Amino acid sequence: MSTITVIPYQRKYRTPILNMLYYSRRTHVHLDWDLPGQWIEREGVRLLLAWDGGQLAGFMGVTPVLNGASWLRMIGVSNKHDTGAILTLLWNEIQPILREDGIHQVALLAIHQWVEPYLPELGFAYQEDVITLYREKGSAMPELQKPVIIQPAYSEHMPQITRVDHAAFEPPWQMSTTDVYQARRYAAHYTIALVNQQIAGFQISTRHQGTGHLARLAVHPSMQGKGVGAALVYDLIDKLEKRGAESITVNTQMTNDHSQHLYERFGFRRNGFDFPVWAANIGAITNESSS
C-alpha cells in the first residue's frame, strides 16, 4: 500500500465521503436521527479521513463523548484499498483524539456483517445482541392497572426527558441532548408519561408506510414497575394503528429481560433480526478523573 495520509474532516471533503457511502461495498452507517450529510457536520463528531494521494481511501467517524462513552457510527473503505490496513490505520489515529475527549469506551452495532471479522484485531470484543421484536395489528393488549397521564412531548420537556433517559440507561446506551431534540423531527409520536406532574417516562416512535417502530422507551428507575412503561406502550400502539400501522417493531438488549417481558405482554415476538454489539476499552478511567 502506498503512503496514506490521515487528516481530520473538513467540509470540502463532504462530497467524497457521500460518494464513498454510495459506491463502496464496505461501508457502515448506524445513525439514529440524522442523514449522513447532517451527522458529519455535527459539533463534537470525530471524523478522520485516509487519503491515498488525491483518492479517498477510507474514513471513520465517532460520536461526541457522553459520560465517557461513544459509538463508532460511520466507516467507509474504498473498494480499491486493503480493508484491514485502512481500518487499522484510522483506528490507531483516532484513539488518542478520543482519549483527549474523555472517551474510554467505544461501541459499535454490527448491522453490516462485513465489518465483524476486523473488529477483534482493532481491540473490540463482543458484548451482547440487540434483538428485534415484532407485533402484528390486532394482537392482544393487556388491561392497564393504573391510570397514567400521557401527553405529547414539547421543547420545554426536553431537558427533563434527557435526565430520565440518563437515569434509565447506562453508557453507551444513553441519548445525547442533541438526539433527544433531533428525534422530534422524525418521530410519528413523541410522548411523555406524567406522575404527580413530573415526567416519569417517555417514548419515541416512528412510522414508515404501514410499519411503526418504537425507537425509544425509557422510565425513570424510581417509577419502574408502576405501569408507566405499559401506559406508554399501550398509547403508542393505539395511535400508530389508528394511523394505519399494520405492524410495529422494537429493538432491545438481549440482557434486558424486564423490557422483553413488557413487550411480550403486548404481543411482541422475536423475529430473528438480531445484531451484535461490540465494544473497545481505549483507556482506563484514572482515580483522579473518576473522583
C-alpha positions as CSV (number, residue, x, y, z in Angstrom):
1,M,0.0,0.0,0.0
2,S,1.3,3.5,-0.9
3,T,1.7,6.2,1.6
4,I,-1.6,7.1,3.2
5,T,-2.2,10.5,4.8
6,V,-4.8,10.8,7.7
7,I,-6.4,14.1,8.3
8,P,-9.5,15.5,10.1
9,Y,-12.7,16.1,8.3
10,Q,-13.3,19.4,6.6
11,R,-16.5,20.5,4.8
12,K,-14.7,20.5,1.4
13,Y,-14.4,16.6,1.8
14,R,-18.2,16.2,2.2
15,T,-18.8,15.0,-1.4
16,P,-16.0,12.3,-1.5
17,I,-17.5,10.9,1.8
18,L,-21.0,10.8,0.5
19,N,-19.8,9.3,-2.8
20,M,-18.0,6.5,-1.0
21,L,-21.1,5.8,1.1
22,Y,-23.0,5.3,-2.2
23,Y,-20.4,3.4,-4.3
24,S,-18.3,1.4,-1.8
25,R,-19.2,-2.2,-0.8
26,R,-17.5,-1.7,2.6
27,T,-19.5,1.0,4.5
28,H,-21.0,1.0,7.9
29,V,-23.7,3.6,8.8
30,H,-25.6,3.5,12.1
31,L,-27.3,6.8,12.5
32,D,-30.5,7.1,14.6
33,W,-31.8,10.6,13.9
34,D,-29.6,12.1,11.1
35,L,-28.8,11.6,7.5
36,P,-25.0,11.0,6.8
37,G,-24.6,14.5,5.4
38,Q,-26.1,16.0,8.5
39,W,-24.3,13.8,11.0
40,I,-20.8,14.6,9.7
41,E,-21.4,18.3,10.4
42,R,-22.5,17.8,14.0
43,E,-20.4,19.6,16.6
44,G,-18.1,17.2,18.5
45,V,-18.2,14.4,15.9
46,R,-14.7,13.0,15.4
47,L,-14.2,12.1,11.8
48,L,-10.9,11.1,10.2
49,L,-10.2,10.6,6.5
50,A,-7.4,8.5,5.0
51,W,-6.2,9.8,1.6
52,D,-4.1,8.0,-0.9
53,G,-2.8,10.9,-3.0
54,G,-6.0,12.5,-4.3
55,Q,-8.2,9.5,-3.7
56,L,-10.2,8.9,-0.5
57,A,-9.1,5.5,0.8
58,G,-11.4,5.4,3.9
59,F,-13.0,7.3,6.8
60,M,-14.0,6.6,10.4
61,G,-16.5,8.7,12.4
62,V,-17.3,8.6,16.2
63,T,-20.0,10.4,18.2
64,P,-19.2,13.0,20.7
65,V,-18.4,11.8,24.2
66,L,-21.3,11.1,26.5
67,N,-20.4,10.1,30.1
68,G,-17.1,8.5,28.9
69,A,-18.6,6.5,26.1
70,S,-19.2,6.9,22.4
71,W,-20.3,5.0,19.3
72,L,-18.5,4.2,16.1
73,R,-21.2,5.4,13.7
74,M,-19.7,5.6,10.2
75,I,-17.0,3.7,8.4
76,G,-16.0,3.6,4.8
77,V,-13.2,1.9,2.9
78,S,-12.6,2.2,-0.8
79,N,-13.1,-0.8,-3.0
80,K,-9.5,-0.4,-4.2
81,H,-7.8,-0.5,-0.8
82,D,-7.0,-3.1,1.8
83,T,-9.8,-3.0,4.3
84,G,-7.9,-4.3,7.3
85,A,-5.0,-1.9,6.7
86,I,-7.2,1.2,6.3
87,L,-9.3,0.3,9.3
88,T,-6.2,-0.3,11.5
89,L,-4.6,3.0,10.4
90,L,-7.7,5.1,11.0
91,W,-8.4,3.4,14.4
92,N,-4.8,3.9,15.6
93,E,-5.0,7.6,14.6
94,I,-8.4,8.3,16.1
95,Q,-7.9,6.7,19.5
96,P,-5.6,9.4,21.0
97,I,-8.1,12.0,19.9
98,L,-10.9,10.1,21.6
99,R,-8.9,9.8,24.8
100,E,-8.3,13.6,24.8
101,D,-12.1,14.0,24.6
102,G,-12.5,11.8,27.7
103,I,-13.8,8.7,25.8
104,H,-12.9,5.4,27.5
105,Q,-15.3,3.1,25.7
106,V,-16.3,2.9,22.0
107,A,-19.2,0.7,21.0
108,L,-20.3,-0.5,17.5
109,L,-23.6,-2.1,16.5
110,A,-22.6,-4.5,13.7
111,I,-25.6,-4.1,11.4
112,H,-23.3,-4.8,8.4
113,Q,-21.6,-8.3,8.6
114,W,-18.5,-7.3,6.6
115,V,-17.1,-5.3,9.5
116,E,-17.2,-8.0,12.2
117,P,-14.1,-10.0,11.2
118,Y,-11.9,-6.9,11.5
119,L,-13.2,-5.9,15.0
120,P,-11.1,-8.3,17.2
121,E,-7.9,-7.0,15.5
122,L,-8.9,-3.5,16.4
123,G,-9.4,-4.5,20.1
124,F,-13.1,-4.8,20.1
125,A,-14.9,-7.6,22.0
126,Y,-18.4,-8.9,21.6
127,Q,-20.7,-7.7,24.3
128,E,-24.3,-8.9,23.5
129,D,-27.0,-8.9,20.9
130,V,-29.6,-6.3,20.2
131,I,-32.8,-8.2,19.4
132,T,-35.8,-7.2,17.3
133,L,-39.4,-7.9,18.3
134,Y,-42.4,-7.7,16.1
135,R,-46.1,-7.1,16.7
136,E,-49.0,-7.6,14.2
137,K,-52.0,-5.4,14.3
138,G,-54.8,-6.9,16.4
139,S,-52.6,-8.7,18.8
140,A,-53.9,-8.9,22.4
141,M,-53.5,-5.8,24.6
142,P,-53.3,-6.1,28.4
143,E,-55.5,-4.1,30.6
144,L,-53.8,-1.2,32.3
145,Q,-53.8,-1.4,36.1
146,K,-53.2,2.2,37.0
147,P,-54.1,5.4,35.0
148,V,-51.1,7.3,33.8
149,I,-51.3,10.7,32.1
150,I,-49.8,10.5,28.6
151,Q,-49.3,13.7,26.6
152,P,-47.2,14.9,23.7
153,A,-43.6,16.0,24.3
154,Y,-42.7,19.6,23.6
155,S,-39.5,21.5,23.5
156,E,-39.8,22.6,27.2
157,H,-39.8,18.9,28.2
158,M,-36.5,18.0,26.5
159,P,-34.2,18.7,29.5
160,Q,-36.2,16.5,31.8
161,I,-36.5,13.8,29.1
162,T,-32.8,13.8,28.9
163,R,-32.4,13.4,32.7
164,V,-34.9,10.5,32.6
165,D,-33.0,8.8,29.8
166,H,-29.7,9.1,31.6
167,A,-31.2,7.7,34.8
168,A,-32.8,4.8,33.0
169,F,-29.7,3.7,30.8
170,E,-26.0,3.3,31.4
171,P,-23.4,4.4,28.9
172,P,-23.1,3.8,26.0
173,W,-26.9,3.4,25.6
174,Q,-27.8,7.0,26.7
175,M,-29.2,9.5,24.3
176,S,-27.4,12.8,23.9
177,T,-29.2,16.0,24.4
178,T,-28.9,16.7,20.7
179,D,-30.5,13.3,19.9
180,V,-33.4,14.0,22.3
181,Y,-34.2,17.2,20.4
182,Q,-33.4,15.8,16.9
183,A,-35.8,12.9,17.4
184,R,-38.7,15.3,17.4
185,R,-38.1,16.0,13.7
186,Y,-38.6,12.3,12.7
187,A,-41.0,11.0,15.3
188,A,-44.5,10.0,14.4
189,H,-45.3,10.0,18.2
190,Y,-43.2,11.5,20.9
191,T,-45.0,11.3,24.3
192,I,-44.3,11.6,28.0
193,A,-45.9,10.0,31.0
194,L,-46.7,12.2,33.9
195,V,-46.9,11.2,37.5
196,N,-47.5,13.9,40.1
197,Q,-46.8,16.4,37.4
198,Q,-43.3,15.1,36.8
199,I,-42.1,13.2,33.8
200,A,-41.8,9.6,34.8
201,G,-41.0,8.2,31.3
202,F,-41.2,8.9,27.6
203,Q,-41.3,7.1,24.3
204,I,-40.3,8.0,20.7
205,S,-41.9,6.1,17.8
206,T,-41.6,6.4,14.1
207,R,-43.8,5.2,11.2
208,H,-42.9,4.3,7.6
209,Q,-45.8,3.5,5.4
210,G,-47.6,0.5,7.1
211,T,-44.9,-0.2,9.7
212,G,-44.4,1.5,13.1
213,H,-41.2,1.3,15.1
214,L,-40.8,2.0,18.9
215,A,-37.4,3.7,18.8
216,R,-37.0,4.6,22.4
217,L,-38.8,3.8,25.7
218,A,-37.4,5.0,29.0
219,V,-38.9,5.0,32.5
220,H,-37.1,6.6,35.5
221,P,-35.8,3.9,37.8
222,S,-37.9,5.3,40.7
223,M,-41.1,4.7,38.6
224,Q,-40.3,1.4,37.1
225,G,-42.7,-1.5,37.9
226,K,-45.6,1.0,38.4
227,G,-47.3,0.7,35.0
228,V,-45.6,3.8,33.4
229,G,-43.9,1.8,30.6
230,A,-47.1,-0.2,29.9
231,A,-49.1,3.0,29.6
232,L,-46.7,4.5,27.1
233,V,-46.6,1.3,25.0
234,Y,-50.4,1.0,25.1
235,D,-50.8,4.6,23.9
236,L,-48.3,4.4,21.1
237,I,-49.7,1.1,19.8
238,D,-53.2,2.6,19.8
239,K,-52.1,5.8,18.0
240,L,-49.9,4.0,15.4
241,E,-52.6,1.5,14.5
242,K,-55.2,4.3,14.2
243,R,-52.8,5.9,11.7
244,G,-52.5,2.8,9.6
245,A,-49.7,0.8,11.0
246,E,-50.2,-2.9,10.3
247,S,-47.2,-4.0,12.4
248,I,-44.8,-2.5,14.9
249,T,-41.2,-3.4,15.7
250,V,-38.9,-2.6,18.6
251,N,-35.3,-3.3,19.5
252,T,-33.9,-4.1,22.9
253,Q,-30.9,-5.5,24.5
254,M,-30.7,-9.3,24.9
255,T,-29.9,-8.8,28.5
256,N,-32.8,-6.6,29.2
257,D,-35.3,-9.2,30.5
258,H,-37.6,-6.5,32.0
259,S,-38.2,-4.8,28.7
260,Q,-38.7,-8.1,26.8
261,H,-41.3,-9.2,29.3
262,L,-43.1,-5.8,28.9
263,Y,-43.2,-6.1,25.1
264,E,-44.3,-9.7,25.2
265,R,-47.4,-8.7,27.2
266,F,-48.4,-6.6,24.2
267,G,-47.9,-9.4,21.7
268,F,-44.4,-8.6,20.5
269,R,-42.4,-11.7,19.5
270,R,-38.8,-12.0,18.3
271,N,-38.4,-12.1,14.5
272,G,-34.8,-13.2,14.3
273,F,-33.3,-9.9,13.2
274,D,-30.6,-9.7,15.9
275,F,-27.4,-7.5,15.7
276,P,-24.3,-8.0,17.8
277,V,-22.8,-5.2,19.9
278,W,-19.0,-4.9,20.1
279,A,-17.0,-2.5,22.3
280,A,-13.4,-1.5,22.8
281,N,-12.0,0.0,26.0
282,I,-9.4,2.5,24.8
283,G,-8.3,3.9,28.1
284,A,-8.8,3.2,31.8
285,I,-10.5,5.8,33.9
286,T,-8.0,7.1,36.4
287,N,-8.7,7.6,40.1
288,E,-8.4,11.4,39.6
289,S,-10.9,11.5,36.7
290,S,-13.4,9.2,38.4
291,S,-13.4,11.0,41.8
